[in-house]
Amino acid sequence: MTPKLFYGLTIAAAVSLGAAAWTYNASRTAVSSIAAGEALFADLTSKQESVARISVVQGDESINIVQTDDGWGIEERSGFSANTNEIRETIVGLTQMFVVEAKTSNEDRYHLLELGDPRAEDADSKLVQLLDAKGVLIAEVVLGKIKYGLLGPGRNGLYVRVPGDAQTWLVSGDMNAPLDVRGWAEKSVYEFTEADVERVTISHSDGEVLIYEFEDVEGSDPGFRIANLPEGYEMKSNADLGFDVRSVSQLELWDERSAADSAAVEDADETTVDVVMLDGTNVTAHVVSVGDDEHWVSVFAWSTGESSEAADAINATARGWRFQIQTYKANYFT
C-alpha cells in the first residue's frame, strides 16, 4: 500500500467515524440539549390522547394500567377499574416536567440521585412508560429522588433521566407512580353517613349476633342502641356506637381480587354484616378473616325503597370481586 493511498483511507475513515458520531449525537439532542425552562417531553402534549397503557416498574415489581372498551383497568387485577384522576395526573405530570438544570451524566453517580437501573434488585428508582394501543412507546422516564420544597413552598423538584440518554435532570414537579393496587384503584366500594343508617346487624358463624339500631325516643338523646343487649347488661358510658356504625357504613379497599380466582379457605372466620339505610338501600358485606391480619370482603346491595340507584352503583363496583381491608377496619366489621 502506497503512503498516499494509506493517508487517503485514514482520512476517509476519520470522516466516516465523524459522520457516524454526528448522526448518533444528533439522534440524542432531543433530550440532551434541553435548556432550562423547557419541557422534558416537548411533543407529549400532542400525543397524550394516544396513551392506552401506563407501565410502572421497580425491581421485580410492576403494575400496568390499560385502557379497554370498558375504560381503564388494572391488568394485574383482572381489569379492575382504575382511578382516572391518578391516570390523568401521571400523563399530565410527564407533560409538565420542566427542566430546572442538567445534573450528572456520569453513570457511577446515578445512585446519588436514586437514578440507577430501575429493574435491578432493590432498585430505588422507578421506570414509567406510556404506550399506545399497539404497544408503541410514547414516552418513558426513570424517576429518582424527590426534593420537597426545593423550588419554594409547595414546589418540589424531582431527579429524572430518560433511558438511553446519559444525562440526568432536575425537573419541577413530582410524580407518585404507585406500584400498589390501592394507588391506582377506585378505592371506595360504598360510602354512607351515620345519618343514612337505620340498622346494622353483625352475624358471626358461631351464631352470635349484634344489632345496632337507631332510636329517637322521648327523654333520651337520639342515637344508636344495642337492640339485643342481654338482660341485666348496660352500655359503658363512653361507648361510641355511632362511630362503630360509621365504620361499617364506609368501605374502602386495600387490595382486591376476582371472586372467580378466590379459592375457599379452610378454618377461616366468617362474619356477615347487614346495613339497612333509611331510604331502603340494603348492603350485605361478607367478611372472611384468614388469621389475624388478612381480611377479605364481598359485597352485595339491593333496595326495598323507591329507588335502587345507590344499590345499583354499589353492585356495579362490587359484583364479582373481593376486597382486602386492613385489620383495624375489619375489627369493626367483625
C-alpha positions as CSV (number, residue, x, y, z in Angstrom):
1,M,0.0,0.0,0.0
2,T,1.4,3.4,-1.0
3,P,1.7,6.1,1.6
4,K,-0.7,8.2,-0.5
5,L,-3.3,5.5,-0.5
6,F,-2.8,4.9,3.2
7,Y,-3.4,8.5,4.1
8,G,-6.4,8.7,1.9
9,L,-8.0,5.7,3.6
10,T,-7.2,7.2,7.0
11,I,-8.9,10.5,6.2
12,A,-11.9,8.6,4.8
13,A,-12.2,6.5,7.9
14,A,-12.0,9.6,10.1
15,V,-14.7,11.3,8.1
16,S,-16.9,8.2,8.3
17,L,-16.4,7.9,12.0
18,G,-17.1,11.6,12.5
19,A,-20.3,11.3,10.4
20,A,-21.4,8.3,12.5
21,A,-20.7,10.2,15.7
22,W,-22.6,13.2,14.4
23,T,-25.6,11.0,13.5
24,Y,-25.6,9.4,16.9
25,N,-25.4,12.6,18.8
26,A,-28.0,14.3,16.6
27,S,-30.4,11.5,17.5
28,R,-29.9,12.3,21.1
29,T,-30.2,16.1,21.0
30,A,-34.0,15.8,21.6
31,V,-33.2,15.1,25.2
32,S,-29.6,16.0,25.9
33,S,-29.8,19.6,24.6
34,I,-32.9,20.7,26.5
35,A,-32.5,24.2,28.1
36,A,-33.7,25.2,31.5
37,G,-37.4,26.0,31.4
38,E,-38.2,23.7,28.5
39,A,-40.4,20.6,28.8
40,L,-38.6,17.3,29.1
41,F,-41.1,15.8,26.7
42,A,-41.9,18.6,24.3
43,D,-44.1,16.6,22.0
44,L,-46.0,14.6,24.6
45,T,-48.9,17.1,24.9
46,S,-49.9,16.4,21.3
47,K,-49.7,12.6,21.9
48,Q,-51.3,12.2,25.3
49,E,-54.7,11.2,23.8
50,S,-53.0,8.2,22.3
51,V,-51.8,6.8,25.6
52,A,-53.5,3.4,26.2
53,R,-51.1,1.8,28.7
54,I,-49.2,3.1,31.7
55,S,-46.5,0.7,33.0
56,V,-44.6,1.2,36.2
57,V,-41.6,-1.0,37.1
58,Q,-39.3,-1.1,40.2
59,G,-37.1,-4.1,40.7
60,D,-39.1,-7.2,40.3
61,E,-42.4,-5.4,40.9
62,S,-44.6,-3.9,38.2
63,I,-48.1,-2.7,37.5
64,N,-49.9,-2.0,34.2
65,I,-52.9,0.3,33.8
66,V,-54.6,-0.4,30.5
67,Q,-57.4,1.3,28.5
68,T,-60.0,-1.0,27.1
69,D,-63.5,-0.6,25.6
70,D,-64.8,-0.6,29.2
71,G,-62.5,2.1,30.5
72,W,-59.2,2.0,32.3
73,G,-58.4,-1.1,34.4
74,I,-55.5,-2.7,36.4
75,E,-54.1,-5.5,34.3
76,E,-52.7,-7.4,37.3
77,R,-56.1,-7.4,38.9
78,S,-58.2,-8.8,36.0
79,G,-59.1,-5.3,34.7
80,F,-60.5,-3.9,38.0
81,S,-61.5,-0.3,37.5
82,A,-58.6,2.2,37.8
83,N,-58.9,5.8,39.1
84,T,-59.0,8.1,36.2
85,N,-57.7,11.0,38.3
86,E,-54.5,9.1,39.0
87,I,-54.1,8.3,35.3
88,R,-54.6,11.9,34.3
89,E,-52.1,13.1,36.9
90,T,-49.5,10.6,35.7
91,I,-49.9,11.6,32.0
92,V,-50.1,15.3,32.7
93,G,-47.3,15.1,35.2
94,L,-45.0,13.9,32.4
95,T,-46.1,16.7,30.1
96,Q,-45.4,19.2,32.8
97,M,-41.9,18.2,33.7
98,F,-39.9,21.3,33.0
99,V,-36.1,21.3,33.2
100,V,-34.5,23.3,36.1
101,E,-31.0,22.2,35.4
102,A,-28.8,19.5,34.0
103,K,-27.2,17.2,36.5
104,T,-24.6,14.4,36.2
105,S,-24.1,12.3,33.1
106,N,-21.7,10.0,35.0
107,E,-23.4,6.6,35.5
108,D,-21.3,6.0,38.6
109,R,-23.1,8.9,40.3
110,Y,-26.6,7.9,39.4
111,H,-27.1,6.3,42.8
112,L,-26.7,9.7,44.5
113,L,-29.9,10.9,42.7
114,E,-31.6,7.5,43.1
115,L,-31.5,7.1,39.3
116,G,-29.9,3.7,39.0
117,D,-31.3,0.8,37.0
118,P,-35.0,0.6,37.9
119,R,-35.1,-3.1,37.0
120,A,-32.3,-4.0,39.3
121,E,-32.9,-5.9,42.6
122,D,-33.6,-3.4,45.4
123,A,-33.9,-0.6,42.9
124,D,-34.8,2.8,44.5
125,S,-35.7,4.3,41.1
126,K,-38.9,3.7,39.1
127,L,-39.4,3.3,35.3
128,V,-42.6,4.9,34.0
129,Q,-43.7,4.2,30.4
130,L,-46.5,5.5,28.3
131,L,-47.6,3.3,25.4
132,D,-50.3,3.4,22.7
133,A,-52.9,0.8,21.9
134,K,-50.4,-1.1,19.7
135,G,-47.7,-1.2,22.4
136,V,-45.6,1.5,20.7
137,L,-43.6,3.6,23.3
138,I,-44.7,7.2,23.5
139,A,-42.6,8.3,26.4
140,E,-40.6,6.8,29.2
141,V,-38.7,8.2,32.2
142,V,-36.7,7.0,35.2
143,L,-37.9,8.7,38.4
144,G,-35.4,9.3,41.2
145,K,-35.2,11.3,44.4
146,I,-37.8,13.9,45.2
147,K,-36.6,17.2,46.7
148,Y,-39.5,18.5,48.7
149,G,-39.8,22.3,48.7
150,L,-36.7,22.7,46.6
151,L,-38.2,25.3,44.3
152,G,-40.2,27.1,47.0
153,P,-43.1,26.3,49.3
154,G,-45.2,23.5,47.9
155,R,-42.9,23.3,44.8
156,N,-40.9,20.1,44.6
157,G,-38.0,19.1,42.5
158,L,-37.5,15.6,41.0
159,Y,-34.4,14.0,39.6
160,V,-35.0,12.1,36.4
161,R,-33.3,10.6,33.4
162,V,-34.6,9.3,30.1
163,P,-33.5,5.7,29.3
164,G,-30.8,5.6,26.6
165,D,-29.5,9.0,27.5
166,A,-26.7,9.5,29.9
167,Q,-27.8,13.0,31.0
168,T,-29.8,13.4,34.3
169,W,-32.0,16.3,35.1
170,L,-33.6,18.2,37.9
171,V,-37.2,18.9,36.8
172,S,-40.0,20.8,38.5
173,G,-42.9,18.8,39.9
174,D,-43.1,15.3,41.4
175,M,-44.9,12.1,40.4
176,N,-46.3,9.3,42.6
177,A,-46.4,6.4,40.1
178,P,-47.6,3.9,42.7
179,L,-46.8,0.2,42.4
180,D,-49.6,-1.0,44.7
181,V,-53.2,-1.7,43.6
182,R,-54.6,0.8,46.1
183,G,-52.6,3.6,44.5
184,W,-54.4,3.1,41.2
185,A,-57.8,1.6,42.1
186,E,-61.1,3.3,42.6
187,K,-60.9,2.9,46.4
188,S,-64.4,3.5,47.6
189,V,-66.7,0.4,47.3
190,Y,-69.6,2.2,49.1
191,E,-69.9,5.2,51.5
192,F,-72.9,6.3,53.6
193,T,-73.0,8.6,56.6
194,E,-74.2,7.7,60.0
195,A,-77.4,9.7,59.4
196,D,-78.3,7.4,56.5
197,V,-78.3,4.3,58.6
198,E,-81.3,2.7,60.3
199,R,-79.9,-0.6,61.5
200,V,-76.7,-2.7,61.4
201,T,-76.7,-6.4,62.1
202,I,-73.4,-8.3,62.6
203,S,-73.8,-12.1,62.5
204,H,-70.9,-14.4,63.3
205,S,-70.6,-18.0,62.1
206,D,-71.0,-19.3,65.6
207,G,-74.5,-17.9,65.9
208,E,-73.6,-14.7,67.9
209,V,-75.5,-11.7,66.7
210,L,-75.1,-8.0,67.5
211,I,-77.7,-5.4,66.3
212,Y,-77.2,-1.6,66.3
213,E,-80.5,0.3,65.9
214,F,-81.2,4.0,65.6
215,E,-83.6,5.2,68.3
216,D,-85.2,8.6,68.8
217,V,-87.2,8.2,72.0
218,E,-88.6,10.8,74.3
219,G,-86.4,11.6,77.3
220,S,-83.1,10.5,75.7
221,D,-80.7,11.7,73.1
222,P,-81.3,10.2,69.6
223,G,-78.7,7.8,68.6
224,F,-77.8,4.1,68.2
225,R,-78.5,1.5,70.8
226,I,-77.7,-2.2,71.0
227,A,-81.1,-3.6,70.2
228,N,-80.4,-7.1,71.5
229,L,-78.4,-6.2,74.6
230,P,-78.8,-9.1,77.0
231,E,-81.0,-8.5,80.1
232,G,-79.1,-7.1,83.0
233,Y,-76.4,-5.5,80.8
234,E,-75.7,-1.8,80.4
235,M,-73.6,0.0,77.8
236,K,-70.4,1.7,79.0
237,S,-70.9,5.5,79.3
238,N,-68.1,6.1,76.8
239,A,-69.3,3.6,74.2
240,D,-69.4,5.4,70.8
241,L,-71.9,3.2,68.9
242,G,-72.2,5.9,66.2
243,F,-68.5,5.5,65.4
244,D,-69.0,1.8,65.1
245,V,-71.9,2.3,62.7
246,R,-69.9,4.9,60.6
247,S,-67.1,2.4,60.3
248,V,-69.2,-0.3,58.7
249,S,-71.1,2.2,56.5
250,Q,-67.9,3.1,54.6
251,L,-65.8,0.5,52.8
252,E,-62.5,1.3,51.0
253,L,-60.4,-1.4,49.6
254,W,-56.7,-2.0,50.3
255,D,-56.4,-4.6,47.6
256,E,-58.8,-6.7,45.5
257,R,-59.0,-9.9,43.6
258,S,-61.6,-11.5,41.3
259,A,-64.1,-13.7,43.2
260,A,-63.6,-16.3,40.5
261,D,-59.9,-16.5,41.3
262,S,-60.5,-16.7,45.1
263,A,-60.2,-20.2,46.5
264,A,-62.0,-21.3,49.6
265,V,-60.0,-21.0,52.8
266,E,-60.2,-23.7,55.5
267,D,-60.5,-22.6,59.1
268,A,-61.4,-19.0,58.2
269,D,-63.6,-16.9,60.4
270,E,-66.7,-15.6,58.6
271,T,-68.9,-12.7,59.6
272,T,-71.9,-11.2,57.8
273,V,-72.7,-7.5,58.2
274,D,-76.1,-6.2,57.0
275,V,-76.5,-2.4,56.8
276,V,-80.1,-1.1,56.3
277,M,-80.4,2.5,55.2
278,L,-83.4,4.8,55.9
279,D,-84.1,5.0,52.1
280,G,-84.5,1.3,51.8
281,T,-81.0,0.5,50.5
282,N,-79.5,-2.7,51.9
283,V,-75.9,-3.6,51.9
284,T,-74.6,-7.0,52.9
285,A,-70.8,-7.5,53.5
286,H,-69.5,-11.0,53.9
287,V,-66.1,-10.9,55.7
288,V,-63.6,-13.8,55.6
289,S,-60.8,-13.5,58.0
290,V,-57.7,-15.6,57.5
291,G,-55.7,-15.4,60.7
292,D,-55.4,-12.1,62.4
293,D,-54.0,-10.0,59.6
294,E,-55.8,-11.0,56.3
295,H,-59.5,-10.0,55.8
296,W,-61.5,-10.2,52.5
297,V,-64.9,-8.7,52.0
298,S,-67.5,-9.5,49.3
299,V,-70.4,-7.0,48.9
300,F,-73.9,-7.2,47.6
301,A,-76.6,-4.5,47.6
302,W,-80.3,-4.3,46.9
303,S,-83.2,-1.9,47.6
304,T,-86.6,-2.1,49.2
305,G,-87.2,1.6,48.7
306,E,-88.5,3.6,45.7
307,S,-85.0,3.9,44.1
308,S,-82.4,1.3,43.5
309,E,-79.8,3.8,42.3
310,A,-77.5,3.5,45.3
311,A,-77.6,-0.3,45.3
312,D,-77.0,-0.5,41.5
313,A,-73.9,1.7,41.9
314,I,-72.5,-0.5,44.6
315,N,-73.1,-3.7,42.6
316,A,-71.5,-2.1,39.6
317,T,-68.3,-1.8,41.6
318,A,-68.5,-4.8,43.8
319,R,-70.1,-7.6,41.8
320,G,-67.5,-10.4,41.0
321,W,-64.8,-9.0,43.3
322,R,-63.4,-9.5,46.8
323,F,-61.8,-6.6,48.6
324,Q,-59.0,-6.8,51.2
325,I,-59.4,-4.4,54.1
326,Q,-56.9,-3.5,56.9
327,T,-57.2,-5.2,60.3
328,Y,-58.3,-2.1,62.1
329,K,-61.2,-1.8,59.7
330,A,-62.0,-5.5,59.9
331,N,-62.3,-5.2,63.7
332,Y,-65.5,-3.0,63.2
333,F,-67.0,-5.4,60.7
334,T,-66.4,-8.4,62.9
